[in-house]
């Protein structure tokens, strides 16, 4: 566990962690929840990377209503803790993003954009289906007062307004820090730079290997987050200790 003025990282269930935060106190939320195989811990397609009871399995989410019911409590808490000027981002695959968007609408979020992250060198599947090359990031807000840095958007868009299609190569194994669901730092750098101010509070209730925390602290933001798996917490704490004095 890390608990300082600028960084709070604990092992905890996402709903319990979010419930501990004050209402309307968070400036930016990033969530990359389990969306291949749903567990009470970390999960990913074809893997059981975490402790806890297996709830529902891939490849087509099984009982999808169960996934919607699992998402709604933590998305409702995200809505409660997000400031009126804040922004929230929910990341998922073609299997899961629709259910997260449905839960977002149920609790009162407004959808601003659906960002597509396209991998330029995807691995072809063994199954009888098309190669999956895209992951989706839903940008949702609580009100029309949300913060948006247009200049930063143009900077990342090569002097044009950044589009909702973001392309990159896939991550190398060495970049994942021993966690299968690690996301690239450039993706969090874009989100945090465009949709929050220095000093803002960034929250990630599924922080995994700690990429959101690493980037938030590097950009001068504060961070608070949790993960239910002790192995993920250990990886994240090690990364934070290596790059930041918190």
C-alpha positions, 0 to 999 in steps of 0.5 A: 500500500502507498498512501502519501499526499499525491498518491494512494494505492491500495488492494481493495475491491473497486466498489468499496474503494470508490465508496470511500471517496467523497462525492464530486471530488475526482477530476478524471477517472480511467477504468480498464475493467476485466472484459474477456473473462470476468473474475473477482480479480484480474482477468483477461481473455483465455487467462485466469490472472487473479484470485477469486471465483470465476463469474463468466467466461469468454468468448461471447461474454456468456450471460451478458446481462450478468456483465451489465449487472457487474458493471453498474455498481462501480459505474454508479460510484464513478458517477457519484465521485466525479466532479461536474467538470470531470471526465471519465473513460471506460475501456473495453472490447467489442464484447464489453464496451456496449454494456459499459455504455449501457450502464453509463446511461443508466446511472446518468452519464453522457457519452461524448466520444467513443475512441478506437485504439487500432493496433497496426500489427495484430495477432491473427486468431486461431478461431473462425473470426476476423482478426481483432485489431481494435479496443474501445475507450468510451469518454463520458461526462457528468455535465456540460461543464467538463474540462477539455484542453483543445490546445493539447488535443491539437498538439497530439493531433499534429496541429489538428483537432485529435480524431477518435481513431488512435493507432499504434503497434501492439505492446511488446512483452517487455513493456507489460511489466509482468501484467497481461492487461498493461496499457501503453503509457502514450494512451494515458498521457493523451487522456490525462493531458487533454482532459485534466489540469495539473494538480487534478485528482486522477482515479483508476479502480482497476490500476493493474500494473500501475500505468495510470499512476505512473503517467499521472504523477509524471504529469503533475497530477495526484493519483488514487486507485485500487486493484483487488489482486495483490500481485498487481498491487506489488507490480504497481508499487514497484513501478511507482518506486522505480520512477517516482518519489511518493 
